[in-house]
Amino acid sequence: MNFRTTLILAVVLLGLGVFAFIATRDNGASSTTTSTDSSGPDDAKGRKLFDVKADSLDKLVIHPADGPAIELAKSAGQWKLSQPVNWPADSFEVERVLGAIIDLRSRGGVDLDAKNSASTGLEKPRYRIEASGEGKTVKLDVGSRSAFGSDLYVRADDGKQADLVAGGTLAERLSKGTAKLAESLRDKQLVTLSSVLVRQVEVDRRGGRLVLQKAGADWNVTQPANVKADASEASSLLDPIVGLRAAEFAEESAAQKGGAQLEQPRAVIWISTAAPATQPATQAAAVPATLPSSTSAVVAALQSQGTRGGTVIIIGQPVDIEGEKTWVKVLDPNRPPVVAQVALSQVSFDKLNHASPLTLRDKIAVDIDPMKVRSFTLAIDRPATTQPATRPAELREFTIERRKETPATLGPAAPLPIPATTATTQPAATQPTTQLAATQPATLPAVELSKWLFSSGGEGDADEGQLTDLLTALHPLRVEKYIEANPTTQPAGTYTLTVHTSGSKPGEPGEDFVLRITDTGPTGPVIASYKDLTFELARPFVEKLTGDFKTKKPEPPPIPQGGSPFGGEGSPFGGRPPRFGQ
C-alpha cells in the first residue's frame, strides 16, 4: 500500500470519527441515551409518544415562548380560532397539525438533567402545546432542533425524558413563527354566502351603479337599464366575488400604510340572499348613483335601510405594480370585518368595472318558432371580389313561402281507370296467354312535394334541408357578444332577412322579424342588428344565407351495417379495422 492510499484512508477514518463524536454528543446532550421501546408493532418507526386519536380532540392551544397564544376549539365538526383572532379555522390544516403531533415517534431520548435541559432547549421550550378532548389531554414541549437535519427535541406529558423526533410538518409549521402559523390555520374564504343562493348584487363604481336581481332562476339587470341578463354572464360576474380567498391577512392600519386606499375604493359590492323588494326602484333610490369618497359613507349608503343585511366587499388598490393581487375589506354578517390581499388581477377587476347591461344581456337576441313561419324574404348585396378568389357581384332578392296544404276532398272515391288491353290478330290457339303487364293500369310513383316554394325571385320548390338549417339557427338566435354599433369598414356582403310569422291562434295577427347582417370578411366578425340591438354572430350563420335554397345538399354516406367508417370489414375503406400502436 503506497503512502497516498494510506493518507486517504487516514483522512476518511478521521472524518468518520468526528462525525460519530458529534452525533453522539449532539449539542452537548448527555450520552446516556435511552433506547426506544420495541415492544409495539411499529417498533421500526419508533415509540409513539401519545396513545390518542386526533379526531377525539376538540381543543388545541399553542403557547409560544414570546407573543400571544393560538387557541382553537372544535364545535359541530368545525374548528374555530379564538386567539389571536376570532375567525373560523381551516379544519383541514388544523387536523394536519394535530396529526403531526399525535403521530410523533421517539428516535431515542436523554434524561432531562440540568445539562440536557439546557442543551435540548427544553429548559425554556420554544412552544408548549396542549390538546384535549373526550377526557384526555396531550401535552408537548418543543425544544431545539438537533445538530443535523430537522429533528426536534420534545418532552411529552411533562415527562422526565427528552425525545428526539422527526420534525416533519410540525417543525416546518413552527419554524415560521406564531403569526404565520396562526394565519395558516385561518379559513381563507372571505365570503360565507353561496353563489347559488345570492339574489341581489349591487356594484358601485365611479362609472355608475350596476344592480342585478334574481327572480326564480332568471337574473335581470335593473340598473342602469332593465334587461334580462344572461345566466352564464351573471355567474361569471358573481362567482369571483363570492369565491374571494385571502392570500394574506393584514391589519387595516398596515394595509392602509401599504397603499390599500380603502377609504377611496375602486368599487364597493353588496350581495344578499334576500329576495328583491317588490319596488326595486324605490329601494335603489336610497343609494347614490356615484361612488362616495369615503368607505364609511359607502357602507352607510349600502346598508341605509338597516334591515337589508347582506355582505359588503370594498375593493381597494392593487398590492403591487404587477396588479395580480388586490386589497379588499369584507364586512360579512357572519364574521368579523377583515382586510386581506386577494388574487384579483387587473383583468378580473376590469371585467367587473366595465360590466353593463350590454355585456350582461341575455345572449338570445331573438327566438322564432319554425312552425309559425309562413314566409321569409332575403335580400343579398355582395360586391365583386378578386381575393382570395374571383367572384362577380351579387344583388338579388327572393321570397320563399310555406306551401298551402290542400284539404282532402270529401265524397265517394273516384273510379279507377279502365285497364288498357292489347288487341291481337292471332288465333286464340296460337296466343294462349295474355301479357299481364299490358293489362295492368299504368301507375306512376307519387312525387313528394317540398313544404316550401319560391313565390318571387325564383320558381319551383325550395330545398327543405337548407330551410330547416336556417330556421333552426333562428330558434333561438344566440349572439357571441353585444356591441355598441356597426363597424364602418367596407363590408364583404350585407343581408336583410325578413321573417313573417302567423299568429298563435286563427285570426290572430302574426309578427315580422327583420335582421340585418353585415359580413366584414373571412377574418372579421359577422355583425347583425335586430331592433335596437347590435351584436356579433358566429360565422356559420352567414353560410346558411349564401346557399341557393334550391339544390338539395348531398347526404353523408351511410355507415355500412356492421362496419366502421374508419376501416375494417364492411367499411368503405376496406381491410381490417385499424389497430392503434401499429
C-alpha positions as CSV (number, residue, x, y, z in Angstrom):
1,M,0.0,0.0,0.0
2,N,1.6,3.3,-1.1
3,F,1.8,6.5,1.0
4,R,-1.0,8.3,-0.9
5,T,-3.6,5.5,-0.3
6,T,-2.6,5.4,3.4
7,L,-3.1,9.1,3.7
8,I,-6.6,9.0,2.1
9,L,-7.8,6.2,4.4
10,A,-6.5,8.1,7.4
11,V,-8.5,11.2,6.4
12,V,-11.6,9.1,5.9
13,L,-11.3,7.4,9.3
14,L,-10.7,10.7,11.0
15,G,-13.8,12.2,9.4
16,L,-16.0,9.3,10.5
17,G,-14.6,9.6,14.0
18,V,-15.5,13.3,14.2
19,F,-19.0,12.6,12.8
20,A,-19.6,9.9,15.3
21,F,-18.5,12.1,18.1
22,I,-20.7,15.0,17.1
23,A,-23.7,12.7,16.5
24,T,-23.4,11.1,19.9
25,R,-22.7,14.3,21.7
26,D,-25.5,16.3,19.7
27,N,-25.4,19.8,21.1
28,G,-23.9,18.8,24.4
29,A,-26.7,16.3,25.4
30,S,-25.6,13.6,27.7
31,S,-24.5,10.3,26.1
32,T,-26.9,8.4,28.4
33,T,-29.3,8.0,25.5
34,T,-32.1,5.5,26.3
35,S,-33.2,3.0,23.6
36,T,-36.7,3.2,22.2
37,D,-39.3,0.8,23.3
38,S,-39.5,-2.0,20.7
39,S,-42.5,-3.8,22.2
40,G,-45.1,-2.3,19.8
41,P,-45.9,-3.4,16.3
42,D,-44.4,-0.2,14.8
43,D,-41.1,-0.5,16.7
44,A,-39.2,0.1,13.4
45,K,-40.6,3.6,13.3
46,G,-40.0,4.3,16.9
47,R,-42.1,4.5,20.1
48,K,-45.3,6.6,19.8
49,L,-45.4,9.4,22.3
50,F,-49.2,9.6,22.5
51,D,-51.9,7.0,22.6
52,V,-54.8,9.1,21.4
53,K,-56.7,9.6,18.2
54,A,-56.6,13.0,16.6
55,D,-60.3,13.0,15.8
56,S,-61.1,12.7,19.5
57,L,-59.6,16.1,20.3
58,D,-61.7,19.2,20.2
59,K,-59.3,21.8,21.7
60,L,-55.8,22.9,20.8
61,V,-53.7,25.6,22.5
62,I,-50.2,26.6,21.3
63,H,-48.2,28.8,23.6
64,P,-45.0,30.3,22.1
65,A,-42.2,31.5,24.4
66,D,-43.0,35.0,23.3
67,G,-46.2,36.5,21.9
68,P,-49.9,35.6,22.1
69,A,-51.1,32.1,22.2
70,I,-53.0,30.3,19.5
71,E,-56.3,28.9,20.7
72,L,-58.7,26.7,18.7
73,A,-61.8,24.8,19.6
74,K,-64.0,22.4,17.5
75,S,-67.8,22.6,17.5
76,A,-70.2,20.7,15.3
77,G,-67.2,19.3,13.4
78,Q,-65.7,22.7,12.6
79,W,-62.6,24.3,14.1
80,K,-62.6,27.9,15.1
81,L,-59.8,30.3,16.2
82,S,-60.5,32.3,19.3
83,Q,-56.9,33.7,19.8
84,P,-55.1,35.6,18.5
85,V,-58.1,36.4,16.2
86,N,-61.7,35.4,16.3
87,W,-62.1,33.6,13.0
88,P,-63.2,30.3,11.5
89,A,-60.3,27.9,11.1
90,D,-59.3,25.8,8.1
91,S,-60.3,22.4,9.6
92,F,-58.1,20.5,7.2
93,E,-55.0,22.5,8.2
94,V,-55.8,22.1,11.9
95,E,-56.2,18.3,11.5
96,R,-52.8,18.2,9.8
97,V,-51.1,19.9,12.7
98,L,-52.9,17.7,15.2
99,G,-52.0,14.6,13.3
100,A,-48.4,15.7,13.2
101,I,-48.4,16.0,17.0
102,I,-50.2,12.7,17.7
103,D,-48.1,10.7,15.3
104,L,-44.7,11.8,16.8
105,R,-42.4,8.8,17.4
106,S,-39.3,8.8,19.5
107,R,-36.0,8.0,17.8
108,G,-34.2,8.0,21.2
109,G,-34.1,10.1,24.3
110,V,-32.0,11.6,27.0
111,D,-32.7,12.2,30.7
112,L,-33.5,15.8,31.4
113,D,-30.9,16.7,33.9
114,A,-29.7,20.3,34.2
115,K,-27.2,20.0,31.4
116,N,-29.5,18.2,29.0
117,S,-32.4,20.5,29.7
118,A,-30.4,23.5,28.5
119,S,-28.8,21.8,25.5
120,T,-32.1,20.3,24.2
121,G,-33.9,23.7,24.6
122,L,-36.5,22.2,27.0
123,E,-35.4,24.3,30.0
124,K,-37.3,27.1,28.3
125,P,-39.3,25.5,25.5
126,R,-40.0,27.4,22.3
127,Y,-43.6,26.1,22.3
128,R,-45.9,24.5,24.8
129,I,-48.7,22.7,23.1
130,E,-51.8,21.2,24.8
131,A,-54.6,19.3,23.1
132,S,-57.6,17.8,24.8
133,G,-60.9,16.0,24.2
134,E,-63.0,13.2,25.5
135,G,-61.4,13.4,28.9
136,K,-57.8,13.0,27.6
137,T,-55.1,15.7,27.5
138,V,-52.0,15.7,25.4
139,K,-49.0,18.0,26.4
140,L,-45.9,18.6,24.3
141,D,-43.0,20.9,25.0
142,V,-40.9,21.7,21.9
143,G,-37.2,22.5,22.4
144,S,-34.3,23.0,20.0
145,R,-33.5,21.3,16.7
146,S,-30.9,18.6,16.6
147,A,-27.5,19.4,15.3
148,F,-28.3,17.6,12.0
149,G,-31.5,17.7,9.9
150,S,-34.9,18.9,11.1
151,D,-35.2,16.6,14.1
152,L,-36.7,18.1,17.3
153,Y,-36.2,17.6,21.0
154,V,-39.5,17.3,22.7
155,R,-41.0,16.4,26.0
156,A,-44.3,14.6,26.2
157,D,-46.8,15.0,29.0
158,D,-44.3,16.7,31.4
159,G,-42.1,13.6,31.4
160,K,-38.5,13.5,32.6
161,Q,-37.1,12.5,29.2
162,A,-36.3,14.5,26.1
163,D,-37.2,12.5,23.0
164,L,-35.7,13.1,19.6
165,V,-38.4,13.1,16.9
166,A,-38.6,13.7,13.2
167,G,-39.7,17.3,12.7
168,G,-41.7,17.0,9.5
169,T,-44.9,19.0,9.3
170,L,-44.7,20.2,12.9
171,A,-41.1,21.6,12.6
172,E,-42.0,23.2,9.3
173,R,-45.0,25.0,10.7
174,L,-43.4,26.1,13.9
175,S,-40.3,27.4,12.1
176,K,-42.4,30.2,10.5
177,G,-43.3,31.8,13.8
178,T,-46.6,32.2,15.6
179,A,-48.1,34.9,13.3
180,K,-47.6,32.8,10.2
181,L,-48.7,29.7,12.0
182,A,-52.0,31.4,13.1
183,E,-52.6,32.7,9.6
184,S,-52.0,29.3,8.0
185,L,-54.8,27.9,10.3
186,R,-57.3,30.6,9.4
187,D,-60.1,29.8,6.9
188,K,-59.1,31.7,3.7
189,Q,-62.7,32.0,2.5
190,L,-63.8,35.6,3.0
191,V,-67.4,35.5,1.9
192,T,-69.8,32.9,3.5
193,L,-72.7,33.3,1.1
194,S,-73.2,30.6,-1.6
195,S,-73.4,32.0,-5.1
196,V,-76.4,29.8,-5.9
197,L,-78.3,31.5,-3.0
198,V,-77.4,35.1,-3.9
199,R,-80.5,37.0,-5.2
200,Q,-79.2,40.6,-5.2
201,V,-76.0,42.2,-6.4
202,E,-75.2,45.9,-6.4
203,V,-71.9,47.3,-7.7
204,D,-71.0,50.9,-7.1
205,R,-68.1,52.2,-9.3
206,R,-67.0,55.6,-10.4
207,G,-68.7,54.9,-13.7
208,G,-72.1,54.4,-12.0
209,R,-74.1,51.8,-10.3
210,L,-75.0,48.3,-11.6
211,V,-77.8,46.3,-10.0
212,L,-78.8,42.7,-10.7
213,Q,-81.7,40.9,-9.1
214,K,-82.7,37.2,-9.4
215,A,-86.3,36.1,-9.8
216,G,-86.7,32.4,-9.7
217,A,-83.9,31.1,-11.9
218,D,-83.6,34.2,-14.0
219,W,-81.2,37.1,-13.5
220,N,-82.2,40.6,-14.5
221,V,-80.3,43.9,-14.7
222,T,-82.4,46.6,-13.1
223,Q,-80.0,49.5,-13.2
224,P,-78.9,51.4,-15.2
225,A,-81.3,49.7,-17.6
226,N,-83.9,47.0,-17.2
227,V,-82.9,44.0,-19.3
228,K,-82.9,40.2,-18.9
229,A,-79.4,39.0,-18.1
230,D,-77.6,36.0,-19.4
231,A,-77.3,33.4,-16.7
232,S,-73.6,32.5,-17.5
233,E,-72.6,36.1,-17.7
234,A,-74.2,36.9,-14.3
235,S,-72.4,33.9,-12.8
236,S,-69.1,34.9,-14.3
237,L,-69.5,38.3,-12.6
238,L,-70.7,36.9,-9.2
239,D,-68.5,33.8,-8.8
240,P,-65.2,35.6,-8.4
241,I,-66.7,37.9,-5.8
242,V,-68.3,35.1,-3.7
243,G,-65.2,33.0,-4.1
244,L,-62.7,35.6,-2.8
245,R,-59.9,33.9,-0.8
246,A,-57.3,35.6,1.3
247,A,-53.7,35.2,0.0
248,E,-52.6,37.1,3.1
249,F,-54.4,38.7,6.0
250,A,-53.5,42.1,7.4
251,E,-54.5,44.7,9.9
252,E,-56.3,47.5,8.3
253,S,-53.8,50.1,9.5
254,A,-50.9,48.1,7.9
255,A,-52.9,47.7,4.7
256,Q,-53.5,51.5,4.6
257,K,-49.8,52.1,5.0
258,G,-49.2,49.7,2.2
259,G,-51.4,51.7,-0.2
260,A,-54.7,49.9,0.1
261,Q,-56.7,53.2,0.0
262,L,-59.8,51.5,1.4
263,E,-61.1,55.0,2.2
264,Q,-61.2,55.7,-1.5
265,P,-62.1,52.3,-3.0
266,R,-62.2,51.4,-6.7
267,A,-65.5,49.6,-6.2
268,V,-68.0,48.6,-3.5
269,I,-70.1,45.5,-3.9
270,W,-73.2,44.5,-1.9
271,I,-74.6,41.0,-2.2
272,S,-77.6,39.4,-0.4
273,T,-79.6,36.2,-0.4
274,A,-82.8,38.1,0.5
275,A,-85.5,38.3,-2.2
276,P,-85.6,41.7,-4.0
277,A,-88.1,44.2,-2.8
278,T,-91.4,44.5,-4.7
279,Q,-90.5,48.0,-5.7
280,P,-86.8,48.0,-6.6
281,A,-86.8,51.5,-8.0
282,T,-87.8,53.0,-4.6
283,Q,-85.2,50.8,-2.8
284,A,-82.4,51.7,-5.2
285,A,-83.0,55.4,-4.8
286,A,-81.7,55.3,-1.3
287,V,-78.1,54.7,-2.6
288,P,-76.4,57.4,-4.7
289,A,-75.5,56.6,-8.3
290,T,-71.9,57.7,-7.9
291,L,-69.3,56.3,-5.5
292,P,-69.0,58.3,-2.3
293,S,-65.5,59.4,-1.3
294,S,-65.2,57.5,2.0
295,T,-65.7,53.9,2.9
296,S,-67.9,54.8,5.8
297,A,-70.2,56.7,3.5
298,V,-70.3,53.8,1.1
299,V,-71.1,51.2,3.8
300,A,-73.7,53.5,5.3
301,A,-75.3,54.0,1.9
302,L,-75.4,50.3,1.1
303,Q,-76.8,49.5,4.5
304,S,-79.0,52.6,4.7
305,Q,-82.2,50.6,5.1
306,G,-80.9,48.9,8.2
307,T,-82.7,45.6,7.8
308,R,-81.2,44.7,4.4
309,G,-78.2,43.0,5.9
310,G,-76.1,41.3,3.2
311,T,-72.3,41.3,2.7
312,V,-70.2,44.3,1.6
313,I,-66.9,43.9,-0.3
314,I,-64.7,47.0,-0.6
315,I,-62.1,46.8,-3.3
316,G,-59.0,48.9,-2.8
317,Q,-55.9,49.3,-4.8
318,P,-53.6,46.7,-6.3
319,V,-51.0,45.3,-3.9
320,D,-48.1,45.9,-6.3
321,I,-47.2,47.1,-9.8
322,E,-47.9,43.6,-11.3
323,G,-51.5,44.0,-10.2
324,E,-52.2,40.3,-9.7
325,K,-53.3,40.9,-6.1
326,T,-55.7,43.5,-4.6
327,W,-56.5,44.8,-1.2
328,V,-60.1,44.2,-0.1
329,K,-62.1,44.6,3.0
330,V,-65.1,42.3,3.7
331,L,-68.0,43.0,6.0
332,D,-69.8,39.7,6.4
333,P,-72.6,39.5,9.0
334,N,-71.4,36.0,10.0
335,R,-67.8,37.1,10.6
336,P,-65.7,40.0,12.0
337,P,-64.6,42.6,9.5
338,V,-61.4,41.5,7.7
339,V,-58.8,43.1,5.5
340,A,-56.8,40.9,3.2
341,Q,-54.9,40.6,-0.1
342,V,-56.8,38.5,-2.7
343,A,-55.9,37.1,-6.1
344,L,-57.9,39.7,-8.1
345,S,-56.0,40.7,-11.2
346,Q,-56.5,43.9,-13.1
347,V,-58.1,41.9,-15.9
348,S,-60.6,40.5,-13.5
349,F,-61.3,43.9,-12.0
350,D,-61.8,45.4,-15.4
351,K,-64.5,42.9,-16.2
352,L,-66.3,43.8,-13.0
353,N,-65.7,47.5,-13.6
354,H,-66.9,47.5,-17.2
355,A,-69.9,45.2,-16.7
356,S,-73.0,46.8,-18.1
357,P,-76.5,45.9,-19.4
358,L,-74.8,45.4,-22.8
359,T,-72.2,42.8,-21.6
360,L,-74.6,41.1,-19.2
361,R,-77.6,41.0,-21.6
362,D,-79.3,37.6,-22.4
363,K,-77.4,36.1,-25.4
364,I,-80.7,35.1,-27.1
365,A,-81.3,38.0,-29.4
366,V,-84.5,36.6,-30.9
367,D,-86.4,33.3,-30.9
368,I,-88.6,32.5,-33.9
369,D,-90.7,29.3,-33.8
370,P,-90.2,27.5,-37.1
371,M,-93.8,26.1,-37.0
372,K,-95.1,29.7,-37.1
373,V,-93.1,30.9,-40.1
374,R,-95.2,31.3,-43.2
375,S,-92.6,33.0,-45.4
376,F,-89.3,34.9,-45.4
377,T,-87.6,37.4,-47.8
378,L,-83.8,37.5,-48.2
379,A,-82.1,40.4,-49.9
380,I,-78.4,39.8,-50.7
381,D,-75.9,42.5,-51.7
382,R,-72.3,41.3,-52.2
383,P,-69.7,43.3,-54.1
384,A,-67.4,41.7,-56.6
385,T,-64.1,40.3,-55.3
386,T,-60.8,39.2,-56.7
387,Q,-59.3,37.9,-53.4
388,P,-59.0,35.2,-52.3
389,A,-60.9,34.1,-55.4
390,T,-62.7,36.0,-58.2
391,R,-66.4,36.4,-57.6
392,P,-68.9,38.5,-59.5
393,A,-71.1,41.0,-57.7
394,E,-74.4,39.6,-56.4
395,L,-77.5,41.6,-56.0
396,R,-80.7,39.6,-55.6
397,E,-83.8,39.2,-53.6
398,F,-86.3,36.3,-53.2
399,T,-89.2,35.2,-51.1
400,I,-89.9,31.7,-50.0
401,E,-93.3,30.8,-48.5
402,R,-94.8,27.7,-46.9
403,R,-96.8,25.6,-49.3
404,K,-100.5,25.8,-48.5
405,E,-101.9,22.4,-47.7
406,T,-104.8,21.3,-50.0
407,P,-107.6,20.0,-47.9
408,A,-108.8,16.4,-48.6
409,T,-111.8,16.0,-50.9
410,L,-114.9,14.6,-49.2
411,G,-117.3,12.2,-51.1
412,P,-117.1,8.9,-53.0
413,A,-113.8,7.8,-54.3
414,A,-113.1,8.4,-57.9
415,P,-113.5,5.4,-60.3
416,L,-110.4,3.5,-61.1
417,P,-109.1,3.9,-64.7
418,I,-110.2,1.3,-67.3
419,P,-107.3,-1.1,-68.0
420,A,-105.9,-0.8,-71.5
421,T,-105.9,-4.2,-73.3
422,T,-103.7,-5.1,-76.2
423,A,-105.6,-6.2,-79.4
424,T,-104.3,-9.2,-81.2
425,T,-104.9,-10.7,-84.7
426,Q,-103.5,-14.1,-83.8
427,P,-105.9,-17.0,-83.2
428,A,-106.5,-17.9,-79.7
429,A,-104.8,-21.3,-80.2
430,T,-101.5,-19.6,-81.1
431,Q,-101.8,-17.0,-78.3
432,P,-102.8,-19.0,-75.3
433,T,-101.6,-16.4,-72.7
434,T,-102.2,-12.8,-72.1
435,Q,-99.4,-10.3,-71.3
436,L,-100.2,-9.3,-67.7
437,A,-98.1,-6.1,-67.9
438,A,-100.2,-4.9,-70.8
439,T,-103.4,-5.4,-69.0
440,Q,-102.3,-3.6,-65.7
441,P,-103.1,0.1,-65.1
442,A,-100.1,2.5,-65.7
443,T,-99.3,3.7,-62.2
444,L,-96.6,6.4,-61.6
445,P,-94.8,6.8,-58.3
446,A,-96.0,9.6,-56.0
447,V,-93.9,12.8,-56.1
448,E,-93.1,14.2,-52.7
449,L,-93.6,17.9,-52.7
450,S,-91.5,20.3,-50.7
451,K,-93.2,22.2,-47.9
452,W,-91.6,25.4,-49.2
453,L,-91.7,27.1,-52.6
454,F,-90.4,30.3,-54.2
455,S,-93.1,33.0,-54.6
456,S,-90.7,35.6,-56.1
457,G,-87.1,35.8,-57.2
458,G,-87.2,32.1,-58.2
459,E,-89.6,29.4,-59.1
460,G,-90.5,25.9,-58.1
461,D,-89.9,24.1,-54.8
462,A,-87.3,25.2,-52.3
463,D,-84.9,22.8,-50.6
464,E,-86.2,21.8,-47.2
465,G,-82.8,20.9,-45.9
466,Q,-81.4,24.5,-46.3
467,L,-84.7,25.9,-45.0
468,T,-84.5,23.7,-41.9
469,D,-80.9,24.7,-41.2
470,L,-81.8,28.4,-41.4
471,L,-84.9,28.2,-39.3
472,T,-83.2,26.1,-36.6
473,A,-80.5,28.7,-36.3
474,L,-83.2,31.3,-35.5
475,H,-84.8,29.1,-32.8
476,P,-83.1,30.7,-30.9
477,L,-80.6,33.1,-32.4
478,R,-77.7,33.3,-30.0
479,V,-75.2,36.1,-30.1
480,E,-71.4,35.9,-29.5
481,K,-71.5,39.3,-27.8
482,Y,-73.3,42.7,-28.0
483,I,-71.5,45.7,-29.3
484,E,-72.3,49.5,-29.4
485,A,-72.6,50.0,-33.2
486,N,-71.9,48.5,-36.6
487,P,-68.3,48.9,-37.8
488,T,-67.6,51.5,-40.6
489,T,-65.4,49.2,-42.6
490,Q,-66.3,48.2,-46.2
491,P,-68.4,45.0,-45.8
492,A,-67.8,41.9,-47.8
493,G,-71.6,41.4,-48.0
494,T,-74.9,42.5,-46.5
495,Y,-78.0,40.5,-46.0
496,T,-81.5,41.6,-44.9
497,L,-83.6,38.7,-43.7
498,T,-87.3,39.4,-43.1
499,V,-89.3,36.6,-41.5
500,H,-93.1,36.6,-41.5
501,T,-94.9,34.5,-38.9
502,S,-98.5,33.6,-38.2
503,G,-100.4,34.3,-35.0
504,S,-100.7,31.7,-32.3
505,K,-104.4,31.4,-32.9
506,P,-106.5,31.6,-36.1
507,G,-107.3,35.2,-36.9
508,E,-104.5,36.5,-34.6
509,P,-102.1,38.8,-36.4
510,G,-98.5,37.5,-36.9
511,E,-95.2,39.3,-36.5
512,D,-92.4,40.3,-38.8
513,F,-88.8,39.9,-37.7
514,V,-86.2,41.9,-39.6
515,L,-82.5,41.0,-39.2
516,R,-79.7,43.0,-40.9
517,I,-76.4,41.1,-41.2
518,T,-73.1,42.5,-42.3
519,D,-70.2,40.2,-43.2
520,T,-66.9,42.1,-42.6
521,G,-64.8,39.5,-44.4
522,P,-63.4,36.0,-43.9
523,T,-61.2,37.1,-40.9
524,G,-63.6,39.6,-39.4
525,P,-66.7,39.3,-37.3
526,V,-70.3,38.9,-38.5
527,I,-72.3,41.8,-37.3
528,A,-76.1,41.7,-37.1
529,S,-78.7,44.1,-35.8
530,Y,-82.3,43.5,-34.6
531,K,-84.4,46.3,-33.4
532,D,-82.1,48.4,-31.3
533,L,-79.6,45.7,-30.7
534,T,-76.3,45.2,-32.4
535,F,-74.3,42.1,-31.9
536,E,-71.7,39.6,-33.3
537,L,-72.8,36.2,-34.7
538,A,-70.9,33.0,-35.3
539,R,-69.7,32.8,-38.9
540,P,-71.7,29.6,-39.7
541,F,-74.9,31.7,-39.7
542,V,-73.8,33.6,-42.8
543,E,-73.1,30.3,-44.6
544,K,-76.8,29.5,-44.1
545,L,-77.7,32.6,-46.1
546,T,-75.4,32.1,-49.1
547,G,-77.0,28.9,-50.5
548,D,-79.4,28.9,-53.4
549,F,-82.1,27.3,-51.3
550,K,-82.8,25.2,-54.4
551,T,-80.2,22.5,-54.7
552,K,-80.5,19.6,-52.3
553,K,-77.4,19.1,-50.3
554,P,-75.8,15.7,-50.7
555,E,-76.4,13.3,-47.8
556,P,-73.4,12.0,-46.0
557,P,-72.6,8.4,-46.9
558,P,-74.3,5.9,-44.6
559,I,-72.1,3.7,-42.3
560,P,-72.4,0.1,-43.6
561,Q,-74.2,-2.2,-41.2
562,G,-71.6,-4.0,-39.0
563,G,-68.9,-1.8,-40.4
564,S,-66.8,1.1,-39.2
565,P,-66.3,4.4,-41.0
566,F,-62.6,4.1,-40.1
567,G,-61.9,0.7,-41.8
568,G,-62.5,-3.0,-41.2
569,E,-64.8,-5.5,-42.9
570,G,-67.8,-3.8,-44.4
571,S,-66.1,-0.4,-44.2
572,P,-65.9,2.0,-47.2
573,F,-62.2,2.0,-46.7
574,G,-61.9,-1.8,-46.7
575,G,-59.4,-4.0,-45.0
576,R,-59.1,-4.9,-41.3
577,P,-60.1,-2.4,-38.6
578,P,-57.1,-0.2,-37.7
579,R,-55.2,-1.1,-34.5
580,F,-53.6,1.7,-32.5
581,G,-50.0,1.4,-31.7
582,Q,-49.1,-0.3,-35.0
